């Protein structure tokens, strides 16, 4: 949260630019007062978000349409946003859908088909999903099992892991096709967890990979790990929301990890980021832990801009990320944004528990 407050102190006016080379995707889970705060926004907060988008004349597009435009270097309207939901919780239908339908705004739901098929508590059913799909909304793949797909089972070979993951993703695709009729070629990673190997599987199956780390979408984005700004109780106040939807993508063109690799899943020491030129203030670029603590950063070269970010230190088992941001050179007050995620196993080599 301190990271967002630091950004807010320098955010004087929000964007009214006519930039057409980027967009922002938002991710919600529950829209409810009775569900875990970590993955929820209240209906009142959600209404505030929608009012902000309307008052500031944002354009709400389906996520697949935005990605098609970016991938083909087509122009986007200024201030374009995608609204997405993960896991297919019932409050999407009871709270979010009526509000979005009233405004005629499309959205994307990433569904885990096992929970729907088994009638899990607080999940949508296929009739509700069909109704929302007929209203012009996207029903997309979030795996069948919602398992930690990056993890291999005990004694599982690489080939068996690949086959299991492919079967899980295909099962969800088959169920969505059977129940809905069609689905965009988008796959949202369960828990936002991905690896180089998992991205390769997702790409080979014809999907664009959708992640959960913060950041805006642009031509330089990794189309197998596309960022979305998570919205939940502790990070859903209107000030933080405004920063997110007015952000631009920091043009990171290459990332080199120093330290552990995906075979060991141990803490990493540093990241080396290569950035393309852009309308951002390079000398004000800063990187921060998720807690907001600034990280040591060194400029390796200026043309092209290459920076080294030291992230070593205590890294407990779990998911970790850093945020890097730089203010725009214009008078909008917007920030260029990049986020990097990695995972760390427990000291004994086992995976952490959720």
C-alpha positions in Angstrom: 0.0 0.0 0.0 2.9 2.4 0.7 3.9 2.0 -2.9 0.5 3.3 -4.1 0.6 6.2 -1.6 4.0 7.2 -2.9 2.7 7.2 -6.4 -0.4 9.2 -5.3 1.7 12.0 -3.8 3.0 12.9 -7.3 -0.3 12.2 -9.1 -1.6 15.8 -9.7 -4.1 15.2 -12.6 -5.3 12.1 -14.1 -4.9 11.2 -17.8 -7.0 13.0 -20.4 -4.5 12.1 -23.2 -5.4 10.6 -26.5 -2.8 7.9 -26.3 -3.9 4.9 -28.3 -1.1 2.3 -27.7 -2.1 0.9 -24.4 -5.0 -0.2 -22.1 -5.6 -1.5 -18.6 -7.3 -4.8 -17.5 -8.8 -5.1 -14.0 -9.4 -8.3 -12.1 -12.1 -8.9 -9.6 -13.2 -12.1 -7.8 -16.1 -11.6 -5.4 -18.3 -8.5 -5.3 -19.7 -9.0 -1.9 -19.6 -7.9 1.8 -19.6 -11.5 3.1 -16.6 -13.1 1.3 -12.9 -13.0 2.2 -11.5 -9.5 2.0 -8.4 -10.7 0.2 -10.4 -11.4 -2.9 -13.4 -9.2 -2.5 -14.7 -5.7 -3.2 -18.0 -4.5 -1.7 -20.9 -3.7 -4.0 -20.6 -0.1 -2.9 -16.8 0.0 -3.9 -17.6 -1.7 -7.2 -20.2 0.9 -7.9 -17.7 3.7 -7.1 -15.3 2.1 -9.6 -17.9 2.1 -12.3 -18.9 5.6 -11.6 -15.3 6.8 -11.9 -15.0 5.1 -15.3 -18.2 6.7 -16.5 -17.4 10.2 -15.2 -14.0 10.1 -16.7 -15.3 8.8 -20.1 -13.4 5.5 -20.2 -14.0 3.1 -23.0 -14.9 -0.5 -21.7 -13.9 -3.2 -24.2 -13.8 -7.0 -24.0 -10.3 -8.2 -23.1 -10.0 -10.2 -26.3 -10.8 -7.2 -28.4 -8.1 -5.1 -26.6 -5.5 -7.8 -27.1 -6.3 -8.3 -30.7 -5.8 -4.6 -31.3 -2.5 -4.4 -29.4 -1.2 -7.6 -31.1 -1.9 -6.2 -34.5 -0.7 -2.6 -33.6 -4.2 -1.2 -34.2 -5.2 2.0 -32.5 -7.3 2.0 -29.3 -9.5 4.7 -28.0 -8.0 6.8 -25.2 -8.7 5.4 -21.7 -9.6 1.9 -22.7 -10.2 -0.6 -19.9 -11.2 -4.3 -19.7 -13.2 -5.6 -16.7 -12.5 -9.3 -15.8 -13.5 -11.7 -13.1 -11.8 -14.9 -12.0 -13.3 -18.2 -10.6 -17.0 -17.6 -11.5 -18.4 -16.7 -8.2 -22.1 -16.1 -7.8 -21.8 -12.5 -6.9 -20.7 -11.7 -10.4 -24.2 -12.6 -11.5 -26.1 -11.0 -8.5 -24.0 -7.9 -8.0 -21.7 -7.1 -10.9 -23.8 -8.2 -13.9 -26.8 -6.0 -13.2 -24.6 -2.9 -12.8 -22.5 -3.6 -15.9 -25.6 -4.5 -18.0 -27.2 -1.2 -17.0 -24.3 0.6 -18.5 -24.0 -1.8 -21.5 -20.4 -2.6 -20.6 -18.9 -6.0 -21.5 -16.7 -8.1 -19.3 -14.8 -11.4 -19.2 -15.3 -14.2 -16.7 -12.5 -16.8 -16.4 -14.2 -20.0 -15.1 -12.9 -23.1 -13.5 -15.3 -25.6 -14.8 -14.9 -28.2 -12.1 -16.4 -25.9 -9.5 -19.4 -25.2 -11.7 -19.9 -28.8 -12.7 -19.8 -29.9 -9.0 -22.1 -27.1 -7.8 -19.5 -25.7 -5.4 -21.0 -23.3 -2.9 -21.0 -19.6 -4.0 -20.3 -20.6 -7.6 -22.2 -19.6 -10.7 -24.1 -22.3 -12.7 -24.1 -22.8 -16.4 -27.5 -21.3 -16.9 -26.3 -18.0 -15.4 -23.1 -18.1 -17.5 -25.1 -18.7 -20.6 -27.3 -15.7 -19.8 -24.3 -13.5 -19.4 -22.7 -14.8 -22.5 -25.9 -14.1 -24.5 -25.7 -10.5 -23.2 -22.3 -10.1 -25.0 -19.8 -11.1 -22.3 -16.9 -13.5 -22.6 -16.6 -16.8 -20.8 -13.0 -17.9 -20.8 -10.7 -20.6 -19.6 -9.3 -20.7 -16.0 -8.5 -24.5 -16.0 -10.8 -27.3 -14.9 -9.4 -28.0 -11.5 -8.0 -24.6 -10.5 -4.9 -26.4 -9.3 -1.4 -24.9 -8.8 -0.4 -25.9 -12.4 3.2 -24.9 -12.0 3.7 -27.7 -9.5 4.6 -31.2 -10.3 3.1 -34.0 -8.3 5.4 -36.3 -6.2 7.3 -38.5 -8.6 5.7 -36.9 -11.7 8.0 -36.7 -14.7 8.1 -33.7 -16.9 6.2 -35.5 -19.7 3.4 -36.6 -17.3 3.2 -33.1 -15.8 2.8 -31.6 -19.3 0.1 -34.1 -20.2 -1.8 -33.5 -17.0 -1.7 -29.7 -17.5 -2.8 -30.0 -21.1 -5.7 -32.3 -20.2 -6.8 -29.9 -17.4 -6.9 -26.9 -19.7 -8.5 -28.9 -22.5 -11.2 -30.2 -20.1 -12.2 -26.7 -19.2 -12.2 -25.7 -22.9 -14.4 -28.6 -23.8 -16.9 -27.9 -21.0 -17.1 -24.2 -21.9 -17.6 -25.0 -25.6 -20.3 -27.6 -24.7 -22.2 -25.3 -22.4 -21.6 -21.9 -23.9 -20.8 -22.7 -27.5 -17.6 -20.7 -27.9 -14.9 -19.0 -25.9 -12.0 -16.6 -26.6 -8.5 -17.9 -26.8 -7.6 -16.6 -23.3 -6.3 -18.6 -20.4 -6.0 -17.1 -16.9 -3.5 -18.8 -14.7 -4.9 -20.2 -11.4 -3.6 -18.1 -8.5 -1.7 -16.0 -11.2 1.1 -18.6 -11.0 3.1 -19.3 -14.2 6.5 -20.4 -15.2 8.5 -20.5 -18.5 7.4 -24.1 -19.0 3.7 -23.5 -18.2 3.7 -20.4 -20.5 5.1 -22.7 -23.3 2.2 -25.1 -22.8 -0.4 -22.3 -22.8 1.1 -20.8 -26.0 1.3 -24.1 -27.8 -2.4 -24.6 -27.2 -3.2 -21.3 -28.9 -4.0 -19.2 -25.9 -2.9 -15.9 -24.6 -1.8 -16.2 -21.0 -3.5 -13.9 -18.4 -1.7 -13.2 -15.1 -2.5 -11.3 -12.0 0.5 -9.0 -11.4 -0.2 -5.3 -11.7 0.5 -3.3 -14.8 -0.9 -1.9 -18.0 -1.2 -3.6 -21.4 0.9 -2.6 -24.4 2.7 -3.8 -27.5 5.8 -4.8 -25.4 3.7 -6.9 -23.0 4.4 -10.6 -22.7 1.3 -12.1 -24.3 1.8 -15.2 -22.3 1.8 -13.4 -19.0 -0.4 -10.3 -19.5 -0.8 -8.1 -16.4 -4.1 -7.1 -14.7 -4.6 -4.8 -11.7 -6.1 -6.9 -8.9 -9.0 -5.2 -7.1 -9.7 -6.3 -3.5 -10.7 -4.7 -0.2 -7.2 -3.5 0.8 -6.3 -2.3 -2.6 -9.7 -1.1 -4.0 -10.0 2.4 -2.6 -10.8 5.0 -5.3 -7.4 6.7 -5.1 -5.6 3.4 -5.9 -8.2 2.6 -8.5 -7.6 5.9 -10.3 -3.8 5.3 -10.3 -4.4 1.8 -11.9 -6.8 2.7 -14.6 -4.7 5.7 -15.7 -1.4 3.8 -15.8 0.6 3.0 -18.9 2.9 0.1 -19.7 6.6 0.5 -18.9 8.2 -0.8 -22.1 10.3 -3.6 -20.6 11.6 -5.6 -23.6 13.8 -8.1 -21.8 14.1 -9.6 -18.3 17.1 -11.5 -17.0 16.9 -13.2 -13.6 20.0 -13.5 -11.5 20.0 -16.2 -8.8 17.6 -19.2 -8.8 15.9 -20.7 -11.8 12.5 -22.5 -12.0 14.1 -25.9 -11.2 15.0 -24.8 -7.7 12.3 -22.2 -7.0 14.7 -20.4 -4.5 14.9 -16.7 -3.8 16.4 -14.6 -6.6 19.1 -12.1 -6.2 18.4 -9.5 -8.8 16.6 -8.7 -12.0 18.1 -7.0 -15.1 15.5 -5.1 -17.1 16.0 -3.7 -20.6 13.6 -0.9 -21.5 12.7 0.7 -24.9 12.6 4.4 -25.2 9.3 6.1 -24.3 7.5 9.1 -22.9 8.6 8.3 -19.3 11.1 9.9 -17.0 13.9 7.4 -16.9 15.8 9.2 -14.2 12.8 8.9 -11.9 12.3 5.2 -12.4 12.0 3.3 -9.1 11.3 -0.3 -8.1 9.7 -1.4 -4.9 8.7 -4.5 -3.0 5.0 -5.2 -2.8 5.2 -3.7 0.7 6.4 -0.4 -0.8 10.0 -0.7 0.3 12.3 0.9 -2.3 14.9 -1.4 -3.9 18.4 -0.7 -4.9 18.7 0.0 -8.6 21.7 0.6 -10.8 21.7 1.8 -14.4 23.9 -0.5 -16.5 23.6 1.4 -19.8 21.5 4.4 -20.9 21.0 3.6 -24.6 19.3 1.2 -24.5 18.3 1.7 -20.9 19.3 -1.4 -18.9 18.9 -1.4 -15.1 19.7 -3.9 -12.4 17.3 -4.2 -9.5 18.6 -5.9 -6.3 15.8 -8.0 -4.8 17.9 -10.3 -2.5 17.0 -10.5 1.2 14.5 -12.4 3.2 12.1 -14.1 0.8 9.7 -16.4 2.6 8.0 -19.3 0.8 5.2 -18.0 -1.4 4.5 -15.7 -4.3 6.6 -12.5 -4.5 6.6 -9.5 -6.8 8.2 -6.1 -7.4 6.7 -3.1 -8.9 8.6 -0.6 -11.1 7.2 2.8 -12.1 8.2 6.0 -13.7 6.2 9.2 -14.2 5.2 10.3 -17.7 7.0 13.2 -19.2 3.8 15.0 -20.1 1.5 16.9 -17.7 -1.0 14.1 -17.2 0.4 12.7 -13.9 0.2 9.1 -15.3 2.7 6.5 -14.4 4.4 3.9 -16.6 4.3 0.6 -14.7 5.9 -2.9 -14.7 5.5 -5.7 -12.3 7.5 -9.0 -12.0 6.4 -12.1 -10.1 8.2 -15.1 -8.9 7.7 -18.0 -6.5 9.8 -19.4 -3.7 9.5 -22.9 -2.3 10.0 -23.8 1.4 13.5 -24.4 2.7 12.9 -28.1 2.6 12.1 -28.0 -1.1 8.4 -28.5 -0.7 5.7 -26.1 -2.0 4.1 -23.7 0.4 0.5 -24.2 1.4 -2.3 -21.7 0.6 
